[in-house]
């Protein structure tokens, strides 16, 4: 399958021919609750990372790569996230036809927008005081601090995608058979160009707009400084369904299909390259800190910051960035920190099912558990749901279960509840650890 892939959709076979492998070098990894990532982006400060998962939890990682905040803004999964350039606001949308505007610093809800159709996309203008919102029917210009909403464009067909141009001047909407540019300040229509019949998705880059068409072609449009649009080239890629794609440097396209497989299209040559290096299927794409970097959300709940090679098999050197992985790279073994046994408990069965969860505040605590110096759970973010671990205790000696903290969450210290049935009754304990020591419980097996 490395020489060619067969994509099956709606009973039709589409043939896709990547010519060679192109490597994605993972620079940093960010861990969420372990559920599929649906949206991912960097805030305008280029260090704060935001991502949402399939159950609607929204995660914020700070400049050190630690989770700084977790909220659940809607009842279901999010259809989008946006942050104002001045970092004063962020906005979220869901399939409920609602858009919420929030204060970025304190996380309080500022305004609620009720739409007449599902929100397709939204973005703030360069000043951060105006939010442009696209539904599948129309585009609205909204005052962020008052929620005053004005319809500035009504689609004659159907809006399928919308993006802000890289310079922030235009709000670009992809319709079923056209691409429309609106001025981000006034909301006025600047230009429109007829595209393919049945546009499926769209991406906007530096002076470029790409549209994925129902006939399996990718159309690349060049944008002038005045906002006029001209078709530059059309490339047949034989793909009509995708999770999304990004325009990279030099007109290259990073594409993700519905199976989570990544490919890079060199638009000048029309050649395809498989993009390997991401551990699990991709489910969301976002722009990186700088050119040649991308964010990739995955099905296992991880977010990867990756660098992309400029040539097949050639890896770009990693940039110097302040971002760090959530995983503590110093956690090589459980003995690196002092272990403090808080309680000794007698148990009457060598076979134990241990359950671990957060019984207080779900605030992003990431832990590892060791049993007598051996890891039994590694780099796990505790939630309100109980995680089961089965262990076997050695007869004739104490068995020490230690909680190793990889971060302090948003409400220190790092805490986790542990329960187990000792053969006669269930016992529930709470362990609290920090970055200097590990809390532990000692289990004594009695026959």
C-alpha positions as CSV (number, residue, x, y, z in Angstrom):
1,X,0.0,0.0,0.0
2,X,3.0,2.4,0.1
3,X,3.1,2.8,-3.7
4,X,-0.6,3.5,-4.1
5,X,-3.7,3.8,-2.1
6,X,-7.3,2.9,-2.9
7,X,-9.9,5.2,-1.4
8,X,-13.4,3.9,-1.2
9,X,-16.3,6.3,-1.0
10,X,-19.9,6.1,-1.9
11,X,-19.3,2.8,-3.8
12,X,-16.7,4.4,-6.2
13,X,-13.0,3.6,-6.2
14,X,-10.6,6.6,-6.4
15,X,-7.0,5.8,-7.2
16,X,-4.4,7.9,-5.5
17,X,-0.7,7.5,-6.4
18,X,1.9,8.9,-3.8
19,X,5.4,8.6,-5.4
20,X,7.5,8.5,-2.3
21,X,7.5,8.9,1.5
22,X,8.0,12.4,3.0
23,X,8.7,12.5,6.7
24,X,6.9,14.5,9.4
25,X,9.3,15.1,12.3
26,X,7.4,15.3,15.7
27,X,8.8,18.2,17.7
28,X,6.4,18.2,20.6
29,X,3.5,16.1,21.8
30,X,0.5,17.4,23.9
31,X,-1.8,14.9,25.7
32,X,-5.5,15.4,26.3
33,X,-8.1,13.0,27.7
34,X,-7.3,10.4,25.1
35,X,-10.3,11.1,22.9
36,X,-10.2,12.1,19.2
37,X,-9.0,15.7,18.5
38,X,-11.5,17.6,16.3
39,X,-9.9,21.1,16.2
40,X,-6.4,22.4,16.9
41,X,-4.7,25.8,16.5
42,X,-2.1,28.1,18.0
43,X,-3.3,31.4,19.6
44,X,-1.8,34.6,18.1
45,X,0.9,34.7,20.7
46,X,2.3,31.6,18.9
47,X,2.9,29.7,22.2
48,X,-0.6,29.0,23.6
49,X,-2.1,25.9,22.0
50,X,-5.8,25.1,21.9
51,X,-7.5,21.9,20.9
52,X,-10.9,20.4,21.4
53,X,-11.9,16.7,21.5
54,X,-14.9,14.6,20.4
55,X,-16.8,15.2,23.6
56,X,-16.4,19.0,23.5
57,X,-13.6,19.5,26.0
58,X,-11.4,22.5,25.1
59,X,-7.8,22.3,26.3
60,X,-5.3,25.2,26.7
61,X,-1.5,24.4,26.8
62,X,0.8,27.2,27.9
63,X,4.3,28.2,26.7
64,X,5.9,25.4,28.7
65,X,3.6,22.8,27.2
66,X,1.6,22.3,30.4
67,X,-2.2,22.3,30.5
68,X,-3.3,25.7,31.9
69,X,-7.1,25.4,31.5
70,X,-9.8,22.9,30.5
71,X,-13.4,23.9,29.8
72,X,-16.4,22.3,28.2
73,X,-18.1,25.2,26.4
74,X,-21.0,23.3,24.7
75,X,-22.9,20.1,25.3
76,X,-21.5,18.4,22.3
77,X,-18.3,18.5,20.2
78,X,-17.1,21.8,18.8
79,X,-17.3,22.7,15.2
80,X,-14.7,25.4,15.5
81,X,-12.4,27.6,17.7
82,X,-11.1,31.1,17.0
83,X,-8.9,33.5,19.1
84,X,-8.8,37.3,18.6
85,X,-5.4,38.7,17.6
86,X,-5.1,40.7,20.8
87,X,-5.9,37.6,22.9
88,X,-8.8,39.4,24.5
89,X,-11.5,36.9,23.3
90,X,-11.9,33.4,22.0
91,X,-15.0,31.9,20.3
92,X,-16.4,28.4,20.1
93,X,-19.2,26.9,18.0
94,X,-21.1,23.7,18.0
95,X,-23.8,21.9,16.0
96,X,-26.5,23.5,18.1
97,X,-26.3,26.6,15.9
98,X,-24.7,28.5,18.7
99,X,-21.5,30.6,18.9
100,X,-20.1,31.6,22.3
101,X,-17.7,34.5,22.8
102,X,-15.4,34.2,25.9
103,X,-13.0,36.3,27.8
104,X,-9.6,34.7,27.1
105,X,-8.1,35.6,30.4
106,X,-10.8,34.6,32.9
107,X,-12.7,32.2,30.7
108,X,-16.1,33.9,31.4
109,X,-18.7,33.9,28.7
110,X,-19.1,37.4,27.1
111,X,-21.8,36.9,24.4
112,X,-24.0,34.3,22.8
113,X,-24.9,34.2,19.1
114,X,-27.9,32.2,18.0
115,X,-27.8,31.4,14.3
116,X,-30.5,30.3,11.9
117,X,-28.3,27.5,10.5
118,X,-25.2,25.5,11.4
119,X,-22.0,27.5,11.8
120,X,-19.5,26.6,9.1
121,X,-16.6,28.8,10.1
122,X,-15.8,32.0,12.0
123,X,-12.8,34.3,12.7
124,X,-11.8,37.6,14.3
125,X,-10.6,40.6,12.3
126,X,-7.1,42.0,12.8
127,X,-8.3,44.4,15.5
128,X,-10.1,41.6,17.4
129,X,-13.3,43.5,17.9
130,X,-15.3,42.0,15.0
131,X,-16.1,38.3,14.5
132,X,-17.1,37.1,11.0
133,X,-19.4,34.1,11.1
134,X,-20.4,31.9,8.1
135,X,-23.3,29.6,8.1
136,X,-24.2,27.4,5.1
137,X,-26.6,30.2,4.1
138,X,-25.0,33.5,4.9
139,X,-22.1,35.5,6.4
140,X,-22.5,37.8,9.4
141,X,-20.4,40.6,10.9
142,X,-20.6,40.5,14.7
143,X,-19.4,43.0,17.3
144,X,-17.5,40.9,19.8
145,X,-18.3,43.0,22.9
146,X,-22.0,43.6,22.1
147,X,-23.0,40.6,19.9
148,X,-24.7,43.0,17.5
149,X,-25.0,40.8,14.3
150,X,-25.4,42.1,10.8
151,X,-25.9,40.0,7.7
152,X,-23.3,41.1,5.1
153,X,-23.7,38.4,2.5
154,X,-26.3,35.8,1.5
155,X,-25.2,32.9,-0.6
156,X,-27.1,32.1,-3.8
157,X,-26.1,28.5,-3.4
158,X,-24.5,26.9,-0.3
159,X,-21.4,27.9,1.7
160,X,-19.2,24.8,2.4
161,X,-16.1,26.4,3.9
162,X,-14.7,29.8,4.9
163,X,-11.3,31.1,6.0
164,X,-9.5,34.4,6.8
165,X,-6.7,35.3,4.3
166,X,-3.2,35.1,5.8
167,X,-2.9,38.9,5.9
168,X,-6.3,39.2,7.6
169,X,-7.7,41.5,5.0
170,X,-10.3,39.2,3.5
171,X,-12.9,36.7,4.7
172,X,-12.9,34.0,2.0
173,X,-16.0,31.8,1.5
174,X,-16.1,28.7,-0.6
175,X,-19.5,28.0,-2.1
176,X,-20.7,25.2,-4.2
177,X,-19.5,26.8,-7.5
178,X,-17.7,30.0,-6.5
179,X,-15.2,31.6,-4.2
180,X,-16.2,34.9,-2.6
181,X,-14.0,37.6,-0.9
182,X,-15.3,40.0,1.7
183,X,-13.5,42.9,3.3
184,X,-12.8,42.1,6.9
185,X,-13.4,45.6,8.1
186,X,-16.5,46.7,6.2
187,X,-18.0,43.4,5.3
188,X,-18.4,44.5,1.7
189,X,-18.1,42.1,-1.2
190,X,-14.7,42.6,-2.9
191,X,-14.6,40.0,-5.6
192,X,-16.0,36.6,-6.7
193,X,-14.8,34.0,-9.1
194,X,-16.6,31.0,-10.5
195,X,-14.9,27.7,-9.5
196,X,-15.7,24.1,-10.1
197,X,-19.2,22.6,-9.8
198,X,-19.5,21.2,-6.3
199,X,-16.7,22.6,-4.1
200,X,-16.2,20.3,-1.1
201,X,-13.5,22.1,1.0
202,X,-11.2,25.1,0.8
203,X,-7.9,26.4,2.3
204,X,-6.4,29.9,2.2
205,X,-2.7,30.6,2.3
206,X,-0.3,33.5,1.4
207,X,-1.8,35.0,-1.8
208,X,-3.3,31.6,-2.6
209,X,-6.7,29.9,-2.2
210,X,-7.2,26.2,-2.9
211,X,-10.5,24.5,-3.5
212,X,-11.2,20.8,-3.5
213,X,-13.9,19.9,-6.1
214,X,-16.4,17.1,-6.4
215,X,-14.9,16.0,-9.7
216,X,-11.6,15.1,-7.8
217,X,-9.6,18.1,-8.9
218,X,-7.8,20.7,-6.7
219,X,-8.1,24.2,-8.1
220,X,-5.4,26.7,-7.0
221,X,-6.2,30.5,-7.2
222,X,-3.8,33.4,-7.1
223,X,-5.0,36.4,-5.1
224,X,-3.8,40.0,-6.0
225,X,-3.2,42.7,-3.5
226,X,-6.5,44.3,-4.4
227,X,-8.4,41.0,-3.8
228,X,-8.9,39.9,-7.4
229,X,-8.7,36.1,-8.0
230,X,-7.4,34.2,-11.0
231,X,-7.2,30.5,-11.5
232,X,-3.5,29.5,-11.5
233,X,-3.8,25.8,-12.1
234,X,-6.0,22.8,-11.6
235,X,-4.5,19.4,-10.5
236,X,-6.4,16.1,-10.6
237,X,-6.0,14.4,-7.2
238,X,-8.9,11.9,-7.5
239,X,-10.1,12.6,-4.0
240,X,-13.5,14.1,-3.2
241,X,-13.7,13.5,0.5
242,X,-11.2,14.9,3.1
243,X,-10.9,15.9,6.7
244,X,-9.1,19.0,5.6
245,X,-5.9,20.4,4.0
246,X,-3.4,23.2,4.5
247,X,-1.5,25.3,2.1
248,X,2.2,25.1,3.0
249,X,5.2,27.0,1.6
250,X,5.8,27.1,-2.2
251,X,2.2,26.0,-3.0
252,X,2.5,22.6,-1.3
253,X,-0.7,21.1,0.1
254,X,-0.9,18.9,3.2
255,X,-4.0,16.8,2.8
256,X,-5.7,14.4,5.3
257,X,-8.3,11.9,4.0
258,X,-11.1,10.3,6.0
259,X,-8.9,7.4,7.0
260,X,-6.5,9.8,8.8
261,X,-3.7,9.3,6.2
262,X,-1.6,12.3,5.3
263,X,-0.2,13.2,1.9
264,X,1.7,16.2,0.5
265,X,0.9,17.5,-2.9
266,X,3.6,19.4,-4.8
267,X,1.2,21.6,-6.9
268,X,3.9,22.8,-9.3
269,X,4.7,19.2,-10.4
270,X,1.4,17.5,-9.5
271,X,3.3,14.9,-7.6
272,X,2.2,13.3,-4.3
273,X,4.2,12.1,-1.3
274,X,3.0,10.0,1.6
275,X,3.6,11.9,4.9
276,X,4.8,9.5,7.5
277,X,5.9,10.0,11.1
278,X,2.6,10.7,13.0
279,X,2.0,7.8,15.4
280,X,-1.8,7.6,15.0
281,X,-4.4,8.5,12.4
282,X,-4.8,12.3,11.9
283,X,-8.2,13.8,12.7
284,X,-7.4,17.6,12.6
285,X,-4.9,20.0,11.0
286,X,-3.7,23.4,12.0
287,X,-0.9,25.8,11.1
288,X,2.3,25.7,13.1
289,X,4.4,28.4,14.8
290,X,6.4,29.1,11.7
291,X,6.8,28.1,8.1
292,X,7.3,24.4,7.6
293,X,5.6,23.5,10.9
294,X,2.1,22.1,11.3
295,X,-0.2,20.9,14.1
296,X,-1.8,17.5,13.8
297,X,-4.6,16.3,16.0
298,X,-5.0,12.5,16.3
299,X,-7.5,9.8,17.0
300,X,-5.8,8.9,20.3
301,X,-6.2,12.4,21.8
302,X,-2.6,13.6,21.1
303,X,-1.6,16.8,19.4
304,X,1.7,16.8,17.5
305,X,3.7,19.8,16.5
306,X,5.6,18.6,13.4
307,X,8.2,19.9,11.0
308,X,7.9,18.9,7.3
309,X,10.7,18.0,4.9
310,X,11.2,20.2,1.9
311,X,12.4,17.2,-0.2
312,X,11.6,13.5,0.0
313,X,13.6,11.8,2.8
314,X,15.2,15.1,3.9
315,X,14.2,16.3,7.4
316,X,14.2,20.0,8.3
317,X,16.2,20.7,11.4
318,X,14.0,21.3,14.4
319,X,13.4,24.9,15.3
320,X,14.2,26.3,18.7
321,X,10.9,26.7,20.4
322,X,9.8,27.3,23.9
323,X,7.1,24.6,23.6
324,X,7.7,21.4,25.5
325,X,5.8,18.1,25.6
326,X,3.4,17.6,28.4
327,X,5.2,14.3,29.2
328,X,8.0,14.8,31.7
329,X,11.1,13.8,29.8
330,X,12.9,13.3,33.1
331,X,10.5,10.5,34.1
332,X,12.9,7.6,33.3
333,X,12.1,5.6,36.4
334,X,10.0,5.8,39.6
335,X,13.1,6.2,41.9
336,X,14.0,9.7,40.7
337,X,11.8,11.3,43.3
338,X,11.4,10.5,47.0
339,X,8.5,8.2,47.7
340,X,6.4,8.9,50.8
341,X,4.1,6.1,51.9
342,X,0.9,7.7,53.3
343,X,-0.9,4.5,54.3
344,X,-0.4,0.8,54.7
345,X,-3.3,-1.5,53.8
346,X,-3.8,-5.2,54.3
347,X,-5.2,-7.1,51.3
348,X,-6.3,-10.7,51.1
349,X,-6.0,-11.4,47.3
350,X,-2.8,-11.4,45.2
351,X,-4.9,-10.5,42.1
352,X,-6.1,-7.0,42.3
353,X,-8.1,-4.7,40.0
354,X,-7.1,-1.2,40.8
355,X,-9.1,1.8,39.6
356,X,-7.8,5.3,39.3
357,X,-9.7,8.6,38.6
358,X,-10.0,12.2,39.6
359,X,-12.5,12.5,42.4
360,X,-12.1,16.3,42.8
361,X,-11.5,18.7,39.9
362,X,-10.7,17.4,36.4
363,X,-7.9,19.9,35.8
364,X,-5.5,18.1,33.5
365,X,-3.5,16.1,36.0
366,X,-1.1,13.7,34.1
367,X,0.3,10.8,36.1
368,X,2.2,7.6,36.0
369,X,1.8,4.8,38.6
370,X,4.5,2.4,39.6
371,X,4.3,-0.9,41.5
372,X,7.6,-1.7,43.4
373,X,9.6,0.4,41.0
374,X,7.9,-0.8,37.8
375,X,5.5,1.3,35.7
376,X,2.0,-0.1,35.6
377,X,0.5,3.1,34.0
378,X,2.4,5.8,32.2
379,X,1.6,9.4,31.1
380,X,-2.1,9.1,31.8
381,X,-4.4,12.1,32.2
382,X,-6.9,11.3,35.0
383,X,-10.5,12.1,34.4
384,X,-13.8,11.5,36.2
385,X,-14.0,8.1,34.5
386,X,-12.3,5.2,36.3
387,X,-9.3,3.6,34.7
388,X,-8.9,-0.1,35.4
389,X,-5.4,-1.7,36.0
390,X,-4.9,-5.3,36.9
391,X,-1.9,-6.2,39.0
392,X,-0.4,-9.3,40.8
393,X,1.1,-8.8,44.2
394,X,4.1,-10.7,45.4
395,X,3.6,-12.8,48.5
396,X,5.6,-12.2,51.6
397,X,6.5,-8.5,51.0
398,X,5.0,-5.1,50.9
399,X,3.9,-3.8,47.4
400,X,4.2,-0.1,47.0
401,X,2.1,1.8,44.5
402,X,3.5,5.3,43.9
403,X,1.9,8.2,42.1
404,X,4.3,10.1,39.9
405,X,3.2,13.6,38.8
406,X,4.1,14.9,35.3
407,X,2.4,18.2,35.9
408,X,0.3,20.0,38.5
409,X,-2.8,20.5,36.5
410,X,-4.6,23.8,36.9
411,X,-5.2,23.3,40.6
412,X,-2.0,21.9,42.4
413,X,-1.1,19.4,43.7
414,X,-1.6,16.5,41.3
415,X,-4.3,14.3,42.8
416,X,-5.8,10.9,42.0
417,X,-8.3,8.6,43.7
418,X,-7.4,4.9,43.8
419,X,-9.7,2.1,44.7
420,X,-9.4,-1.7,45.0
421,X,-11.2,-4.6,46.6
422,X,-8.9,-6.2,49.1
423,X,-10.9,-9.5,49.1
424,X,-13.3,-8.4,51.8
425,X,-14.3,-4.8,51.0
426,X,-13.5,-1.9,48.7
427,X,-10.9,0.6,49.8
428,X,-10.7,4.1,48.4
429,X,-7.6,6.3,48.8
430,X,-6.5,9.7,47.5
431,X,-2.8,10.2,46.6
432,X,-1.4,13.7,46.2
433,X,2.0,14.3,44.5
434,X,4.0,17.2,43.2
435,X,7.1,17.6,41.1
436,X,9.4,16.9,44.0
437,X,8.0,13.9,45.7
438,X,5.6,10.9,45.0
439,X,2.8,9.9,47.3
440,X,2.4,6.1,47.8
441,X,0.3,3.4,49.4
442,X,1.8,0.2,50.7
443,X,-0.3,-3.0,50.2
444,X,0.5,-6.0,52.5
445,X,-0.7,-9.3,51.2
446,X,-2.2,-11.5,54.0
447,X,-3.1,-15.1,53.3
